[in-house]
Structures are given as structure tokens and as C-alpha cells.
Amino acid sequence: MAPARLTVWVRGRVQGVGFRWFTRARALSVGGVRGFALNLDDGRVQVVAEGTRGDCEQLLAWLRSDDTPGRVTGVTEIWATPRGGYAEFDIR
């Protein structure tokens, strides 16, 4: 599959509940996904993931599922061309 860059903004009760840690764990379990999860000042979590389109879609499906910690009320996504520069999936 073609390489892809996925940027996601997750809304809801997603800070202070381990959301970034679980997102990293999910990205690592998918394998081949690099990027980061970051708490934003407005209460959202931003996730940037690069990998194959299929792997990024798996991570996105999990972010939209009921299996995430906290309570997700909305997910906004943007797909783009990968920029590279990520050695692994980090928590910022």
C-alpha cells in the first residue's frame, strides 16, 4: 500500500485519562506507524501518524471506536503525503 500521513484531532474527554499512552500502544501494535500524540490547550488530542494507508486506517478506526480511554465525542481527520522524520511513535 502507498505511504500516507494522517493528522487527527480527537474531541471529548481525552486528556488526563491515558489517551495518548493508549494511542501510542495501539500505533505500536499496528506496526509500522510513526508519529506522535499531543495534548492541545483546548482539550483535544492531536495525533499525527505516518505509515501505509492501511495501517493509518487501522489507527483511525480505533480512534473512532468505543475502545479508547475517556470519551470521544468527535474525530476530524486530514490525509496528506508523508513528510518523514519520525523514528517511532511518541507521546508529546
CYANA upper distance limits for C-alpha pairs under 8 A (distance plus 0.5 A):
  1 MET  CA     52 THR  CA      6.21
  1 MET  CA     53 ARG  CA      6.86
  1 MET  CA     54 GLY  CA      7.44
  2 ALA  CA     52 THR  CA      6.11
  2 ALA  CA     53 ARG  CA      6.58
  3 PRO  CA     50 GLU  CA      7.75
  3 PRO  CA     51 GLY  CA      5.91
  3 PRO  CA     52 THR  CA      4.79
  3 PRO  CA     53 ARG  CA      6.30
  3 PRO  CA     81 THR  CA      7.95
  3 PRO  CA     82 PRO  CA      7.21
  4 ALA  CA     50 GLU  CA      6.19
  4 ALA  CA     51 GLY  CA      6.17
  4 ALA  CA     52 THR  CA      6.07
  4 ALA  CA     53 ARG  CA      5.63
  4 ALA  CA     56 CYS  CA      7.89
  4 ALA  CA     79 TRP  CA      7.50
  4 ALA  CA     80 ALA  CA      6.75
  4 ALA  CA     81 THR  CA      5.99
  4 ALA  CA     82 PRO  CA      5.84
  5 ARG  CA     48 VAL  CA      7.69
  5 ARG  CA     49 ALA  CA      6.26
  5 ARG  CA     50 GLU  CA      4.97
  5 ARG  CA     51 GLY  CA      7.32
  5 ARG  CA     53 ARG  CA      8.33
  5 ARG  CA     56 CYS  CA      8.19
  5 ARG  CA     79 TRP  CA      6.20
  5 ARG  CA     80 ALA  CA      5.50
  5 ARG  CA     81 THR  CA      5.98
  5 ARG  CA     82 PRO  CA      5.12
  5 ARG  CA     83 ARG  CA      8.07
  6 LEU  CA     47 VAL  CA      8.33
  6 LEU  CA     48 VAL  CA      6.19
  6 LEU  CA     49 ALA  CA      5.62
  6 LEU  CA     50 GLU  CA      6.78
  6 LEU  CA     56 CYS  CA      7.08
  6 LEU  CA     77 GLU  CA      7.38
  6 LEU  CA     78 ILE  CA      6.39
  6 LEU  CA     79 TRP  CA      5.29
  6 LEU  CA     80 ALA  CA      6.97
  7 THR  CA     46 GLN  CA      7.67
  7 THR  CA     47 VAL  CA      6.20
  7 THR  CA     48 VAL  CA      4.97
  7 THR  CA     49 ALA  CA      6.98
  7 THR  CA     77 GLU  CA      6.16
  7 THR  CA     78 ILE  CA      5.75
  7 THR  CA     79 TRP  CA      7.01
  8 VAL  CA     46 GLN  CA      6.12
  8 VAL  CA     47 VAL  CA      5.51
  8 VAL  CA     48 VAL  CA      6.89
  8 VAL  CA     60 LEU  CA      8.49
  8 VAL  CA     75 VAL  CA      7.19
  8 VAL  CA     76 THR  CA      6.04
  8 VAL  CA     77 GLU  CA      4.93
  8 VAL  CA     78 ILE  CA      7.02
  9 TRP  CA     44 ARG  CA      6.94
  9 TRP  CA     45 VAL  CA      6.26
  9 TRP  CA     46 GLN  CA      5.08
  9 TRP  CA     47 VAL  CA      6.93
  9 TRP  CA     75 VAL  CA      6.25
  9 TRP  CA     76 THR  CA      5.72
  9 TRP  CA     77 GLU  CA      7.07
 10 VAL  CA     14 VAL  CA      7.95
 10 VAL  CA     44 ARG  CA      5.99
 10 VAL  CA     45 VAL  CA      5.69
 10 VAL  CA     46 GLN  CA      6.86
 10 VAL  CA     47 VAL  CA      8.37
 10 VAL  CA     63 LEU  CA      8.27
 10 VAL  CA     72 VAL  CA      7.27
 10 VAL  CA     73 THR  CA      8.26
 10 VAL  CA     74 GLY  CA      6.43
 10 VAL  CA     75 VAL  CA      5.17
 10 VAL  CA     76 THR  CA      7.15
 11 ARG  CA     43 GLY  CA      7.72
 11 ARG  CA     44 ARG  CA      5.41
 11 ARG  CA     45 VAL  CA      7.43
 11 ARG  CA     72 VAL  CA      6.32
 11 ARG  CA     73 THR  CA      6.05
 11 ARG  CA     74 GLY  CA      5.50
 11 ARG  CA     75 VAL  CA      6.78
 12 GLY  CA     43 GLY  CA      8.12
 12 GLY  CA     44 ARG  CA      7.45
 12 GLY  CA     70 GLY  CA      8.24
 12 GLY  CA     71 ARG  CA      6.11
 12 GLY  CA     72 VAL  CA      5.13
 12 GLY  CA     73 THR  CA      5.24
 12 GLY  CA     74 GLY  CA      7.22
 13 ARG  CA     17 VAL  CA      8.33
 13 ARG  CA     43 GLY  CA      8.21
 13 ARG  CA     70 GLY  CA      5.80
 13 ARG  CA     71 ARG  CA      5.45
 13 ARG  CA     72 VAL  CA      6.81
 13 ARG  CA     73 THR  CA      8.36
 14 VAL  CA     18 GLY  CA      8.33
 14 VAL  CA     19 PHE  CA      6.24
 14 VAL  CA     43 GLY  CA      7.80
 14 VAL  CA     44 ARG  CA      7.18
 14 VAL  CA     45 VAL  CA      7.21
 14 VAL  CA     69 PRO  CA      7.70
 14 VAL  CA     70 GLY  CA      5.81
 14 VAL  CA     71 ARG  CA      6.84
 14 VAL  CA     72 VAL  CA      7.16
 15 GLN  CA     19 PHE  CA      6.97
 15 GLN  CA     39 ASN  CA      7.32
 15 GLN  CA     43 GLY  CA      7.01
 15 GLN  CA     44 ARG  CA      7.79
 15 GLN  CA     45 VAL  CA      7.74
 15 GLN  CA     70 GLY  CA      8.28
 17 VAL  CA     69 PRO  CA      6.68
 17 VAL  CA     70 GLY  CA      6.20
 18 GLY  CA     22 PHE  CA      6.67
 18 GLY  CA     69 PRO  CA      7.16
 19 PHE  CA     23 THR  CA      6.53
 19 PHE  CA     68 THR  CA      7.58
 19 PHE  CA     69 PRO  CA      6.14
 19 PHE  CA     70 GLY  CA      7.57
 20 ARG  CA     24 ARG  CA      6.66
 20 ARG  CA     37 ALA  CA      5.97
 20 ARG  CA     38 LEU  CA      7.46
 20 ARG  CA     39 ASN  CA      8.29
 20 ARG  CA     45 VAL  CA      8.11
 20 ARG  CA     91 ILE  CA      6.73
 21 TRP  CA     25 ALA  CA      6.77
 21 TRP  CA     91 ILE  CA      7.39
 22 PHE  CA     26 ARG  CA      6.58
 22 PHE  CA     68 THR  CA      8.01
 22 PHE  CA     69 PRO  CA      7.99
 23 THR  CA     27 ALA  CA      6.63
 23 THR  CA     37 ALA  CA      7.62
 23 THR  CA     63 LEU  CA      8.30
 24 ARG  CA     28 LEU  CA      6.64
 24 ARG  CA     36 PHE  CA      7.97
 24 ARG  CA     37 ALA  CA      7.69
 24 ARG  CA     89 PHE  CA      6.61
 24 ARG  CA     90 ASP  CA      7.20
 24 ARG  CA     91 ILE  CA      7.46
 25 ALA  CA     29 SER  CA      6.65
 26 ARG  CA     30 VAL  CA      6.70
 26 ARG  CA     59 LEU  CA      7.39
 26 ARG  CA     62 TRP  CA      8.46
 27 ALA  CA     31 GLY  CA      6.84
 27 ALA  CA     32 GLY  CA      8.42
 27 ALA  CA     33 VAL  CA      6.21
 27 ALA  CA     34 ARG  CA      8.04
 27 ALA  CA     59 LEU  CA      6.79
 27 ALA  CA     89 PHE  CA      7.50
 28 LEU  CA     32 GLY  CA      7.83
 28 LEU  CA     33 VAL  CA      7.26
 28 LEU  CA     89 PHE  CA      7.70
 30 VAL  CA     55 ASP  CA      6.82
 30 VAL  CA     58 GLN  CA      7.73
 30 VAL  CA     59 LEU  CA      7.80
 31 GLY  CA     55 ASP  CA      7.97
 32 GLY  CA     51 GLY  CA      6.33
 32 GLY  CA     52 THR  CA      8.15
 32 GLY  CA     55 ASP  CA      7.82
 33 VAL  CA     49 ALA  CA      6.58
 33 VAL  CA     50 GLU  CA      6.02
 33 VAL  CA     51 GLY  CA      5.28
 33 VAL  CA     52 THR  CA      8.16
 33 VAL  CA     55 ASP  CA      7.22
 33 VAL  CA     56 CYS  CA      7.45
 33 VAL  CA     88 GLU  CA      7.90
 33 VAL  CA     89 PHE  CA      7.30
 34 ARG  CA     49 ALA  CA      6.03
 34 ARG  CA     50 GLU  CA      5.71
 34 ARG  CA     51 GLY  CA      7.00
 34 ARG  CA     86 TYR  CA      6.27
 34 ARG  CA     87 ALA  CA      7.13
 34 ARG  CA     88 GLU  CA      5.18
 34 ARG  CA     89 PHE  CA      4.95
 34 ARG  CA     90 ASP  CA      8.35
 35 GLY  CA     47 VAL  CA      8.07
 35 GLY  CA     48 VAL  CA      5.74
 35 GLY  CA     49 ALA  CA      5.08
 35 GLY  CA     50 GLU  CA      6.54
 35 GLY  CA     86 TYR  CA      6.12
 35 GLY  CA     87 ALA  CA      8.36
 35 GLY  CA     88 GLU  CA      6.77
 35 GLY  CA     89 PHE  CA      5.03
 35 GLY  CA     90 ASP  CA      6.73
 36 PHE  CA     47 VAL  CA      6.29
 36 PHE  CA     48 VAL  CA      5.90
 36 PHE  CA     49 ALA  CA      7.13
 36 PHE  CA     89 PHE  CA      5.63
 36 PHE  CA     90 ASP  CA      5.00
 36 PHE  CA     91 ILE  CA      6.02
 36 PHE  CA     92 ARG  CA      7.11
 37 ALA  CA     45 VAL  CA      7.20
 37 ALA  CA     46 GLN  CA      6.17
 37 ALA  CA     47 VAL  CA      4.92
 37 ALA  CA     48 VAL  CA      7.04
 37 ALA  CA     89 PHE  CA      8.44
 37 ALA  CA     90 ASP  CA      7.05
 37 ALA  CA     91 ILE  CA      5.61
 37 ALA  CA     92 ARG  CA      6.55
 38 LEU  CA     45 VAL  CA      6.01
 38 LEU  CA     46 GLN  CA      5.66
 38 LEU  CA     47 VAL  CA      6.96
 38 LEU  CA     91 ILE  CA      6.80
 38 LEU  CA     92 ARG  CA      5.41
 39 ASN  CA     43 GLY  CA      7.42
 39 ASN  CA     44 ARG  CA      6.73
 39 ASN  CA     45 VAL  CA      5.08
 39 ASN  CA     46 GLN  CA      6.94
 39 ASN  CA     92 ARG  CA      7.89
 40 LEU  CA     44 ARG  CA      5.85
 40 LEU  CA     45 VAL  CA      6.19
 40 LEU  CA     46 GLN  CA      7.33
 49 ALA  CA     56 CYS  CA      7.01
 49 ALA  CA     89 PHE  CA      8.30
 50 GLU  CA     56 CYS  CA      7.33
 50 GLU  CA     82 PRO  CA      6.62
 50 GLU  CA     84 GLY  CA      8.02
 51 GLY  CA     55 ASP  CA      6.76
 51 GLY  CA     56 CYS  CA      6.71
 51 GLY  CA     82 PRO  CA      8.42
 52 THR  CA     56 CYS  CA      6.76
 53 ARG  CA     57 GLU  CA      6.55
 54 GLY  CA     58 GLN  CA      6.80
 55 ASP  CA     59 LEU  CA      7.03
 56 CYS  CA     60 LEU  CA      6.69
 57 GLU  CA     61 ALA  CA      6.55
 58 GLN  CA     62 TRP  CA      6.89
 59 LEU  CA     63 LEU  CA      6.78
 60 LEU  CA     64 ARG  CA      6.79
 61 ALA  CA     65 SER  CA      6.69
 62 TRP  CA     66 ASP  CA      8.42
 62 TRP  CA     67 ASP  CA      7.41
 62 TRP  CA     68 THR  CA      7.58
 63 LEU  CA     68 THR  CA      6.99
 63 LEU  CA     75 VAL  CA      8.13
 64 ARG  CA     72 VAL  CA      7.92
 64 ARG  CA     74 GLY  CA      8.35
 64 ARG  CA     75 VAL  CA      7.20
 66 ASP  CA     71 ARG  CA      8.48
 66 ASP  CA     72 VAL  CA      8.38
 68 THR  CA     72 VAL  CA      8.08
